[in-house]
Amino acid sequence: MSTQSAEPSSADVFAAARRLAGHAVTTPLLQNRILNERIGANVVIKAECLQIGGAFKFRGAYNRLSQIPPEERQRGAVAWSSGNHAQGVAAAAQRLGMHAAIVMPSDAPAIKLEHTRRLGAEIVLYDRHTQDREKIGRELARERGATLVPPYDDPDVIAGQGTAALEMAAQTRSLLNRDLDALLVPCGGGGLTSGSALAMSAVSPGTKVYSVEPARFDDTARSLKSGQRERVDPSARTICDALMPSTPGEITWPILRERLAGGLSVSDDDALDAIAFAWRELKLVVEPGGVVALASLLYGNNDYRGQTVGIVLSGGNVDPALYRDALSRPPR
């Protein structure tokens, strides 16, 4: 792609899929009888929690890093992330023989910090409540001449994330011989959601794509209603650490505004209960931010009876103590 400010297209998602072939995991599409009966729908589950690094983020990171000219790779890459993008960038950089420096919050889940270090990345810690991670990252990249790899507001990253939905559409046709009526996607800054919407617009234009966010970080849902980018209250907190950007991205927002059917939100309690459901019924480990689409399906107000509905479980890097708490909750 010639510029990093241009809005990506569906063609870019197809190109990303070709680059990722043989590098990213083609994650499974699952069904569960109990979930189908409970919702009254044909539900298909895209298990991106089984992707390299435990989340979908490897897709966008590899698509971005693999396009860096060889002569520039020696200067490395810089990213900022609460953990999943960090691991995606670290894993992609490791495969391409590059150094990666990741700006991460000091309160990130220990498992995400540990796994990022294990992949060989340099970690630069910051306070998410008092410091600006983007400013830190941009200054670091400028000092080193390194390539910036934003977590969502980058056309190559968006295109790479969209390959998950591209796979999902093909897998759904193969499994059920039909297209999705609706697709629910976890949404932070909107990289996965906008990439998914681009993919679906090309291969399954009748599919309604919805963003799903934590209740207090529902900036995308509110932006869709107002028609302009809304911001999160600085005092807001959530256990969904992967979904905490303060506003939709400059590049993701126009795609979300044009292509989403709507925005949904769930409470932290919904996310905890959905984590327990995923463990109990699906036999999958999912983190709070990665489980919000399932939480919306289980506990939201939308009626999907008789439809074919897809959900993305976007990540499985969950803090052990939080996971124990979630599993101790009585079935809901």
TALIN-V947157 format. One record per helix or strand. SS is the DSSP state (helix for helix, strand for strand). FROM is the first residue (numbers start at 0). LEN is the number of residues. If there is no record, write none. Layout:
[[SS/FROM/LEN] [SS/FROM/LEN]]
This chain:
[[helix/9/11] [strand/28/2] [helix/32/7] [strand/41/6] [helix/47/3] [helix/51/3] [strand/54/1] [helix/56/9] [helix/69/4] [strand/76/4] [helix/83/13] [strand/99/6] [helix/109/9] [strand/121/5] [helix/132/12] [strand/146/2] [helix/154/22] [strand/181/5] [helix/190/13] [strand/207/7] [helix/214/3] [helix/218/8] [helix/240/3] [helix/249/10] [strand/261/5] [helix/267/15] [helix/291/8] [strand/307/6] [strand/314/1] [helix/319/8]]
